[in-house]
Amino acid sequence: MACIRAHEQAHRGDMQLVVDAGGANPRINCIAAPLRLSSDDVGAVWLMLPGGVAVSGANIAATHRMVARIVKQLARTGAER
Protein backbone atom coordinates (compact mmCIF):
# COMPACT_ATOMS: atom_id res chain seq x y z
CA MET A 1 0.00 0.00 0.00
CA ALA A 2 2.82 2.43 0.77
CA CYS A 3 4.07 2.16 -2.80
CA ILE A 4 0.62 2.91 -4.24
CA ARG A 5 0.19 5.86 -1.89
CA ALA A 6 3.65 7.15 -2.88
CA HIS A 7 2.66 7.03 -6.56
CA GLU A 8 -0.57 8.89 -5.85
CA GLN A 9 1.31 11.51 -3.84
CA ALA A 10 3.86 12.00 -6.62
CA HIS A 11 1.03 12.71 -9.08
CA ARG A 12 -0.17 15.44 -6.70
CA GLY A 13 3.35 16.82 -6.21
CA ASP A 14 3.52 15.63 -2.60
CA MET A 15 6.99 14.14 -2.21
CA GLN A 16 6.69 13.15 1.47
CA LEU A 17 7.83 9.69 2.50
CA VAL A 18 5.12 7.08 3.16
CA VAL A 19 5.62 4.62 6.02
CA ASP A 20 3.31 1.63 6.37
CA ALA A 21 4.33 -0.23 9.53
CA GLY A 22 2.20 -3.33 9.16
CA GLY A 23 -0.96 -1.42 8.27
CA ALA A 24 -1.74 -3.22 5.02
CA ASN A 25 -0.22 -6.53 6.11
CA PRO A 26 1.06 -7.17 9.64
CA ARG A 27 3.87 -9.33 8.26
CA ILE A 28 5.35 -6.49 6.16
CA ASN A 29 6.62 -2.99 6.92
CA CYS A 30 7.20 -0.70 3.95
CA ILE A 31 8.82 2.67 3.42
CA ALA A 32 8.06 4.31 0.06
CA ALA A 33 9.32 7.56 -1.42
CA PRO A 34 7.50 9.29 -4.29
CA LEU A 35 9.64 10.00 -7.33
CA ARG A 36 8.89 12.37 -10.22
CA LEU A 37 10.38 10.90 -13.40
CA SER A 38 9.14 13.60 -15.78
CA SER A 39 6.31 16.10 -15.99
CA ASP A 40 3.96 13.21 -16.83
CA ASP A 41 5.52 10.17 -15.17
CA VAL A 42 6.02 9.20 -11.56
CA GLY A 43 7.45 6.28 -9.70
CA ALA A 44 8.38 5.25 -6.20
CA VAL A 45 11.34 3.78 -4.41
CA TRP A 46 10.44 1.43 -1.61
CA LEU A 47 12.05 -0.71 1.04
CA MET A 48 10.14 -3.66 2.44
CA LEU A 49 10.98 -5.17 5.83
CA PRO A 50 9.64 -8.19 7.69
CA GLY A 51 6.83 -7.22 10.04
CA GLY A 52 8.91 -8.01 13.12
CA VAL A 53 11.63 -5.56 12.07
CA ALA A 54 11.02 -2.00 13.23
CA VAL A 55 11.13 0.84 10.72
CA SER A 56 14.25 2.69 11.86
CA GLY A 57 15.82 6.01 11.07
CA ALA A 58 18.52 4.09 9.19
CA ASN A 59 15.88 2.46 6.95
CA ILE A 60 14.29 5.83 6.24
CA ALA A 61 17.69 7.42 5.54
CA ALA A 62 18.59 4.59 3.16
CA THR A 63 15.35 5.11 1.23
CA HIS A 64 16.04 8.86 1.00
CA ARG A 65 19.60 8.20 -0.22
CA MET A 66 18.37 5.86 -2.94
CA VAL A 67 15.85 8.43 -4.16
CA ALA A 68 18.58 11.07 -4.25
CA ARG A 69 20.83 8.77 -6.29
CA ILE A 70 18.06 8.04 -8.79
CA VAL A 71 17.11 11.72 -9.16
CA LYS A 72 20.77 12.63 -9.66
CA GLN A 73 21.20 9.94 -12.32
CA LEU A 74 18.01 10.97 -14.12
CA ALA A 75 19.15 14.60 -14.14
CA ARG A 76 22.56 13.56 -15.47
CA THR A 77 21.03 11.59 -18.34
CA GLY A 78 18.46 14.27 -19.10
CA ALA A 79 15.57 11.91 -18.36
CA GLU A 80 14.07 14.11 -15.67
CA ARG A 81 12.28 17.26 -16.83
N, CA, C and O atoms as a GROMACS GRO file, in nm:
protein
  324
    1MET      N    1   0.080  -0.120   0.000
    1MET     CA    2   0.000   0.000   0.000
    1MET      C    3   0.085   0.127   0.000
    1MET      O    4   0.048   0.226  -0.063
    2ALA      N    5   0.198   0.123   0.070
    2ALA     CA    6   0.282   0.243   0.077
    2ALA      C    7   0.329   0.284  -0.062
    2ALA      O    8   0.336   0.403  -0.093
    3CYS      N    9   0.360   0.186  -0.144
    3CYS     CA   10   0.407   0.216  -0.280
    3CYS      C   11   0.296   0.283  -0.362
    3CYS      O   12   0.322   0.379  -0.434
    4ILE      N   13   0.176   0.232  -0.352
    4ILE     CA   14   0.062   0.291  -0.424
    4ILE      C   15   0.037   0.433  -0.376
    4ILE      O   16   0.015   0.524  -0.456
    5ARG      N   17   0.040   0.452  -0.244
    5ARG     CA   18   0.019   0.586  -0.189
    5ARG      C   19   0.130   0.681  -0.235
    5ARG      O   20   0.104   0.797  -0.264
    6ALA      N   21   0.254   0.631  -0.242
    6ALA     CA   22   0.366   0.715  -0.288
    6ALA      C   23   0.345   0.758  -0.432
    6ALA      O   24   0.372   0.873  -0.467
    7HIS      N   25   0.296   0.667  -0.518
    7HIS     CA   26   0.266   0.703  -0.656
    7HIS      C   27   0.158   0.810  -0.663
    7HIS      O   28   0.170   0.908  -0.736
    8GLU      N   29   0.052   0.791  -0.586
    8GLU     CA   30  -0.057   0.889  -0.584
    8GLU      C   31  -0.006   1.026  -0.538
    8GLU      O   32  -0.041   1.128  -0.597
    9GLN      N   33   0.075   1.026  -0.434
    9GLN     CA   34   0.131   1.151  -0.384
    9GLN      C   35   0.217   1.220  -0.489
    9GLN      O   36   0.209   1.341  -0.507
   10ALA      N   37   0.299   1.142  -0.560
   10ALA     CA   38   0.386   1.200  -0.662
   10ALA      C   39   0.303   1.269  -0.770
   10ALA      O   40   0.341   1.375  -0.819
   11HIS      N   41   0.191   1.208  -0.808
   11HIS     CA   42   0.103   1.271  -0.908
   11HIS      C   43   0.050   1.405  -0.859
   11HIS      O   44   0.028   1.496  -0.939
   12ARG      N   45   0.031   1.418  -0.728
   12ARG     CA   46  -0.017   1.544  -0.670
   12ARG      C   47   0.096   1.640  -0.636
   12ARG      O   48   0.071   1.753  -0.595
   13GLY      N   49   0.221   1.597  -0.654
   13GLY     CA   50   0.335   1.682  -0.621
   13GLY      C   51   0.377   1.673  -0.476
   13GLY      O   52   0.464   1.749  -0.432
   14ASP      N   53   0.317   1.583  -0.400
   14ASP     CA   54   0.352   1.563  -0.260
   14ASP      C   55   0.464   1.460  -0.252
   14ASP      O   56   0.440   1.341  -0.277
   15MET      N   57   0.584   1.503  -0.218
   15MET     CA   58   0.699   1.414  -0.221
   15MET      C   59   0.738   1.364  -0.081
   15MET      O   60   0.853   1.326  -0.058
   16GLN      N   61   0.642   1.364   0.011
   16GLN     CA   62   0.668   1.315   0.147
   16GLN      C   63   0.677   1.162   0.149
   16GLN      O   64   0.604   1.094   0.077
   17LEU      N   65   0.765   1.111   0.231
   17LEU     CA   66   0.783   0.969   0.250
   17LEU      C   67   0.655   0.906   0.307
   17LEU      O   68   0.585   0.968   0.386
   18VAL      N   69   0.627   0.783   0.265
   18VAL     CA   70   0.512   0.708   0.316
   18VAL      C   71   0.566   0.590   0.396
   18VAL      O   72   0.648   0.513   0.345
   19VAL      N   73   0.522   0.575   0.519
   19VAL     CA   74   0.562   0.462   0.602
   19VAL      C   75   0.437   0.382   0.637
   19VAL      O   76   0.341   0.435   0.692
   20ASP      N   77   0.440   0.254   0.603
   20ASP     CA   78   0.331   0.163   0.637
   20ASP      C   79   0.391   0.055   0.726
   20ASP      O   80   0.449  -0.042   0.678
   21ALA      N   81   0.377   0.072   0.856
   21ALA     CA   82   0.433  -0.023   0.953
   21ALA      C   83   0.328  -0.129   0.986
   21ALA      O   84   0.264  -0.125   1.090
   22GLY      N   85   0.313  -0.223   0.894
   22GLY     CA   86   0.220  -0.333   0.916
   22GLY      C   87   0.074  -0.299   0.897
   22GLY      O   88  -0.013  -0.380   0.931
   23GLY      N   89   0.043  -0.183   0.844
   23GLY     CA   90  -0.096  -0.142   0.827
   23GLY      C   91  -0.171  -0.225   0.723
   23GLY      O   92  -0.283  -0.269   0.748
   24ALA      N   93  -0.109  -0.246   0.609
   24ALA     CA   94  -0.174  -0.322   0.502
   24ALA      C   95  -0.161  -0.472   0.526
   24ALA      O   96  -0.251  -0.550   0.493
   25ASN      N   97  -0.048  -0.512   0.583
   25ASN     CA   98  -0.022  -0.653   0.612
   25ASN      C   99   0.068  -0.658   0.734
   25ASN      O  100   0.178  -0.603   0.730
   26PRO      N  101   0.026  -0.719   0.842
   26PRO     CA  102   0.106  -0.717   0.964
   26PRO      C  103   0.241  -0.786   0.950
   26PRO      O  104   0.329  -0.768   1.035
   27ARG      N  105   0.260  -0.864   0.845
   27ARG     CA  106   0.387  -0.933   0.826
   27ARG      C  107   0.488  -0.850   0.748
   27ARG      O  108   0.603  -0.892   0.731
   28ILE      N  109   0.447  -0.730   0.701
   28ILE     CA  110   0.536  -0.649   0.616
   28ILE      C  111   0.532  -0.503   0.661
   28ILE      O  112   0.424  -0.446   0.682
   29ASN      N  113   0.649  -0.444   0.674
   29ASN     CA  114   0.662  -0.299   0.692
   29ASN      C  115   0.719  -0.244   0.562
   29ASN      O  116   0.804  -0.307   0.500
   30CYS      N  117   0.674  -0.127   0.522
   30CYS     CA  118   0.720  -0.070   0.395
   30CYS      C  119   0.742   0.080   0.410
   30CYS      O  120   0.662   0.151   0.471
   31ILE      N  121   0.851   0.125   0.352
   31ILE     CA  122   0.882   0.267   0.342
   31ILE      C  123   0.884   0.297   0.193
   31ILE      O  124   0.954   0.229   0.118
   32ALA      N  125   0.810   0.397   0.149
   32ALA     CA  126   0.806   0.431   0.006
   32ALA      C  127   0.826   0.581  -0.012
   32ALA      O  128   0.770   0.662   0.062
   33ALA      N  129   0.905   0.616  -0.112
   33ALA     CA  130   0.932   0.756  -0.142
   33ALA      C  131   0.882   0.787  -0.282
   33ALA      O  132   0.921   0.720  -0.378
   34PRO      N  133   0.797   0.888  -0.297
   34PRO     CA  134   0.750   0.929  -0.429
   34PRO      C  135   0.867   0.979  -0.513
   34PRO      O  136   0.964   1.034  -0.460
   35LEU      N  137   0.857   0.961  -0.642
   35LEU     CA  138   0.964   1.000  -0.733
   35LEU      C  139   0.902   1.057  -0.860
   35LEU      O  140   0.821   0.989  -0.924
   36ARG      N  141   0.938   1.177  -0.896
   36ARG     CA  142   0.890   1.237  -1.022
   36ARG      C  143   0.992   1.203  -1.129
   36ARG      O  144   1.108   1.243  -1.119
   37LEU      N  145   0.949   1.131  -1.231
   37LEU     CA  146   1.038   1.090  -1.340
   37LEU      C  147   1.039   1.193  -1.452
   37LEU      O  148   1.142   1.215  -1.515
   38SER      N  149   0.926   1.255  -1.477
   38SER     CA  150   0.914   1.360  -1.578
   38SER      C  151   0.789   1.440  -1.542
   38SER      O  152   0.727   1.416  -1.439
   39SER      N  153   0.752   1.532  -1.627
   39SER     CA  154   0.631   1.610  -1.598
   39SER      C  155   0.506   1.523  -1.603
   39SER      O  156   0.404   1.560  -1.544
   40ASP      N  157   0.512   1.409  -1.670
   40ASP     CA  158   0.396   1.321  -1.683
   40ASP      C  159   0.408   1.189  -1.608
   40ASP      O  160   0.307   1.124  -1.581
   41ASP      N  161   0.529   1.150  -1.574
   41ASP     CA  162   0.552   1.017  -1.517
   41ASP      C  163   0.603   1.024  -1.374
   41ASP      O  164   0.682   1.112  -1.338
   42VAL      N  165   0.557   0.929  -1.294
   42VAL     CA  166   0.602   0.920  -1.156
   42VAL      C  167   0.641   0.777  -1.126
   42VAL      O  168   0.611   0.685  -1.202
   43GLY      N  169   0.706   0.760  -1.016
   43GLY     CA  170   0.745   0.628  -0.970
   43GLY      C  171   0.758   0.633  -0.819
   43GLY      O  172   0.719   0.730  -0.755
   44ALA      N  173   0.813   0.528  -0.764
   44ALA     CA  174   0.838   0.525  -0.620
   44ALA      C  175   0.955   0.432  -0.594
   44ALA      O  176   0.978   0.335  -0.667
   45VAL      N  177   1.027   0.464  -0.491
   45VAL     CA  178   1.134   0.378  -0.441
   45VAL      C  179   1.083   0.324  -0.308
   45VAL      O  180   1.034   0.401  -0.226
   46TRP      N  181   1.094   0.195  -0.287
   46TRP     CA  182   1.044   0.143  -0.161
   46TRP      C  183   1.137   0.039  -0.104
   46TRP      O  184   1.213  -0.027  -0.175
   47LEU      N  185   1.128   0.027   0.027
   47LEU     CA  186   1.205  -0.071   0.104
   47LEU      C  187   1.104  -0.150   0.186
   47LEU      O  188   1.026  -0.093   0.263
   48MET      N  189   1.106  -0.281   0.169
   48MET     CA  190   1.014  -0.366   0.244
   48MET      C  191   1.093  -0.442   0.350
   48MET      O  192   1.203  -0.491   0.324
   49LEU      N  193   1.036  -0.450   0.470
   49LEU     CA  194   1.098  -0.517   0.583
   49LEU      C  195   1.001  -0.619   0.641
   49LEU      O  196   0.880  -0.600   0.633
   50PRO      N  197   1.054  -0.726   0.700
   50PRO     CA  198   0.964  -0.819   0.769
   50PRO      C  199   0.888  -0.746   0.880
   50PRO      O  200   0.941  -0.654   0.941
   51GLY      N  201   0.767  -0.788   0.905
   51GLY     CA  202   0.683  -0.722   1.004
   51GLY      C  203   0.744  -0.712   1.142
   51GLY      O  204   0.712  -0.619   1.216
   52GLY      N  205   0.829  -0.805   1.180
   52GLY     CA  206   0.891  -0.801   1.312
   52GLY      C  207   1.007  -0.704   1.322
   52GLY      O  208   1.057  -0.678   1.431
   53VAL      N  209   1.050  -0.650   1.209
   53VAL     CA  210   1.163  -0.556   1.207
   53VAL      C  211   1.107  -0.414   1.210
   53VAL      O  212   1.027  -0.376   1.125
   54ALA      N  213   1.151  -0.337   1.309
   54ALA     CA  214   1.102  -0.200   1.323
   54ALA      C  215   1.153  -0.111   1.209
   54ALA      O  216   1.265  -0.129   1.161
   55VAL      N  217   1.071  -0.017   1.168
   55VAL     CA  218   1.113   0.084   1.072
   55VAL      C  219   1.202   0.182   1.149
   55VAL      O  220   1.155   0.251   1.239
   56SER      N  221   1.329   0.186   1.112
   56SER     CA  222   1.425   0.269   1.186
   56SER      C  223   1.464   0.392   1.106
   56SER      O  224   1.435   0.403   0.987
   57GLY      N  225   1.528   0.483   1.174
   57GLY     CA  226   1.582   0.601   1.107
   57GLY      C  227   1.680   0.563   0.998
   57GLY      O  228   1.689   0.630   0.895
   58ALA      N  229   1.755   0.455   1.020
   58ALA     CA  230   1.852   0.409   0.919
   58ALA      C  231   1.780   0.361   0.794
   58ALA      O  232   1.825   0.386   0.682
   59ASN      N  233   1.667   0.292   0.811
   59ASN     CA  234   1.588   0.246   0.695
   59ASN      C  235   1.534   0.364   0.617
   59ASN      O  236   1.537   0.364   0.493
   60ILE      N  237   1.484   0.463   0.688
   60ILE     CA  238   1.429   0.583   0.624
   60ILE      C  239   1.540   0.658   0.551
   60ILE      O  240   1.521   0.703   0.438
   61ALA      N  241   1.656   0.672   0.616
   61ALA     CA  242   1.768   0.742   0.554
   61ALA      C  243   1.815   0.669   0.428
   61ALA      O  244   1.849   0.732   0.328
   62ALA      N  245   1.817   0.536   0.433
   62ALA     CA  246   1.859   0.459   0.316
   62ALA      C  247   1.763   0.480   0.199
   62ALA      O  248   1.806   0.490   0.084
   63THR      N  249   1.634   0.487   0.228
   63THR     CA  250   1.535   0.512   0.123
   63THR      C  251   1.554   0.650   0.063
   63THR      O  252   1.549   0.667  -0.059
   64HIS      N  253   1.577   0.750   0.149
   64HIS     CA  254   1.604   0.886   0.100
   64HIS      C  255   1.730   0.890   0.013
   64HIS      O  256   1.730   0.955  -0.091
   65ARG      N  257   1.834   0.822   0.056
   65ARG     CA  258   1.960   0.820  -0.022
   65ARG      C  259   1.939   0.758  -0.160
   65ARG      O  260   1.991   0.808  -0.259
   66MET      N  261   1.862   0.651  -0.165
   66MET     CA  262   1.837   0.586  -0.294
   66MET      C  263   1.760   0.678  -0.387
   66MET      O  264   1.791   0.686  -0.506
   67VAL      N  265   1.659   0.747  -0.334
   67VAL     CA  266   1.584   0.843  -0.416
   67VAL      C  267   1.678   0.951  -0.469
   67VAL      O  268   1.672   0.987  -0.586
   68ALA      N  269   1.764   1.002  -0.383
   68ALA     CA  270   1.858   1.107  -0.425
   68ALA      C  271   1.950   1.057  -0.535
   68ALA      O  272   1.979   1.130  -0.630
   69ARG      N  273   1.996   0.934  -0.524
   69ARG     CA  274   2.083   0.877  -0.629
   69ARG      C  275   2.009   0.865  -0.761
   69ARG      O  276   2.064   0.896  -0.867
   70ILE      N  277   1.885   0.820  -0.757
   70ILE     CA  278   1.806   0.804  -0.879
   70ILE      C  279   1.779   0.940  -0.943
   70ILE      O  280   1.794   0.956  -1.064
   71VAL      N  281   1.738   1.038  -0.863
   71VAL     CA  282   1.711   1.172  -0.916
   71VAL      C  283   1.837   1.230  -0.979
   71VAL      O  284   1.831   1.290  -1.086
   72LYS      N  285   1.950   1.212  -0.913
   72LYS     CA  286   2.077   1.263  -0.966
   72LYS      C  287   2.110   1.196  -1.100
   72LYS      O  288   2.152   1.264  -1.194
   73GLN      N  289   2.092   1.066  -1.107
   73GLN     CA  290   2.120   0.994  -1.232
   73GLN      C  291   2.025   1.037  -1.343
   73GLN      O  292   2.067   1.055  -1.457
   74LEU      N  293   1.897   1.053  -1.311
   74LEU     CA  294   1.801   1.098  -1.412
   74LEU      C  295   1.837   1.236  -1.464
   74LEU      O  296   1.829   1.263  -1.584
   75ALA      N  297   1.876   1.325  -1.373
   75ALA     CA  298   1.915   1.460  -1.414
   75ALA      C  299   2.039   1.456  -1.503
   75ALA      O  300   2.049   1.531  -1.600
   76ARG      N  301   2.132   1.368  -1.470
   76ARG     CA  302   2.256   1.356  -1.547
   76ARG      C  303   2.228   1.306  -1.689
   76ARG      O  304   2.293   1.349  -1.784
   77THR      N  305   2.132   1.215  -1.702
   77THR     CA  306   2.103   1.159  -1.834
   77THR      C  307   2.000   1.241  -1.910
   77THR      O  308   1.970   1.213  -2.026
   78GLY      N  309   1.945   1.342  -1.844
   78GLY     CA  310   1.846   1.427  -1.910
   78GLY      C  311   1.707   1.367  -1.911
   78GLY      O  312   1.618   1.418  -1.979
   79ALA      N  313   1.687   1.257  -1.836
   79ALA     CA  314   1.557   1.191  -1.836
   79ALA      C  315   1.455   1.267  -1.753
   79ALA      O  316   1.335   1.261  -1.781
   80GLU      N  317   1.501   1.338  -1.651
   80GLU     CA  318   1.407   1.411  -1.567
   80GLU      C  319   1.385   1.550  -1.625
   80GLU      O  320   1.480   1.616  -1.666
   81ARG      N  321   1.260   1.593  -1.629
   81ARG     CA  322   1.228   1.726  -1.683
   81ARG      C  323   1.166   1.811  -1.577
   81ARG      O  324   1.132   1.926  -1.603
   0.00000   0.00000   0.00000
